[in-house]
C-alpha cells in the first residue's frame, strides 16, 4: 500500500472479501433487448433500459473491458433493485460483515489499477486480476466512520464543482451572447452584403494520399482533421514534398487566413474553424477545407468573429447536406448574406470583442483551475482515508 498500515488494519485481496457473481451475468439477446424499465449495465454504467432483469439486489459492478482504470476514473459503481448486467462488467457481492460496498467503490475509483490490466488490443481487467487487487481493510466500524466522512466531503466538493461549472458556462455564454448581439443588431450605416464579395475564398486541392510524406521538414497539409475550435492539431499531420511547394501557389496558406472544415463543419465542441498563425506555416490546403482571405473592405478579426458567430453556424447547419457525414460546399459558404458596418466601426467592434474575450478567458482559466483543484482535493482526501489518516 506504500505506507505503514494503521493499527488494527490489514490488507486483503478483493477476492477474499467478496463473492464474484460473474457467472450470473450475460450479454443481452435481441429478443431481450426491448425497451423497458430495468437498467441495462455495462462497463461504465447504465447503457439503456430493458424489459427483463437478471439481478434483484444491491451489488457492486467493476469495469472489465471498455472501462478506465486510472485514479479518478469511475471503475466501480453500485447497482440496486432489478437490473441486467452484460459481460463487460464484473459483478461482486461484498461480504458485508467484513467490508462495506462504498469502501470498495471508493478505493477502486481512487486507485490506479493499470498494473492489473492485461491485453494491448483490448485492455481488460480479467477476473483473476480483479480478485488479486489488494485493498486495505480496517474494522467495520472504522470503515463506516470514514465512508460517512467521505460522503460529506464529496457532497461539498460536488456542490463546489457544480458552482464552478456553472460559472464557467456563464462566462462562455456571456461572450457568446455579446458576439451574437453584434451580428444580429444592424447599426446605422451597416449594409447588407454577401460573403463572396468581401473575401477571397478557395477550397483545397486533392493531394493524392499515396504521395503523402512523413518527413518533419516537408510541408504541412491542412485537412479537416487538423482543424479544431480556434487552433490546429498537428499531431499525426500529413505532409507534402517541400520540393513541390511552389507548384501549388494557389493553395499556399498565409498568416491570418481563416480555415473552415467542409466535412462535418460543426461538432459538439463547436465550429471547426481556425486562423493561421506563423507557427502553422508553411502549409497547403487539402480538399474539403475552405480558406477565407479578407479583402480590404472587411477587417480580418471582424471576419473571424463573424465566422465564429452563432448566426453563421446556424446558417451552415441550415444548408449543410448529408446524414452520415454532413458537409457544406464552397458555394454555400460564399453565399452567406450578412450586415457589415463601415471599416472603422468594424475595428471598434473588434477592440471591444477582444477585451471581452480576454476577460472571459481569464474567468475560464480561474474556474477551470478551480475544478482541477477540487479533483486534487478529492484525491487527497481519499489518500488520507485509505492511509488511515482521516479519523
Buried (B, 14 or more C-beta within 10 A) or exposed (E): EEEEBBEEBEEBBBBBBBEBBBEEBEEBEEEBBEEBEBBBBBBBBEBBBBEBBBBEEEBBBBBBBBBBBEBBBBBBBEBEEBBBBBBBBBBBBBEEEBBBBBBBBBBBBBBEBEEBBEEEEEBBBBBEBBBEBBBBBBEBEBBBBBBEBBEEBBEEBEEBBEEBBEBBEEBBEBBBEBBBEBBEEEEEEBEEBEBBEBBEBBBBBEBEEEEBBEEEEBBBBBBBBBBBEEBBEEEEBBBBEEEEBEEBEEBBBEEBBBBBBBBBBBEEEEBBBBBBEEEBBEBBBBBBBBBBBBEEEBBBBBBBBBBBBBBBBEBBBEBBEEEEEBBBBBEBBBEBEBBBBBEEBBEBBBEEBEEBBEEBEEBBEEBEEBBEEBBEBBEEBBBBBBBBEBE
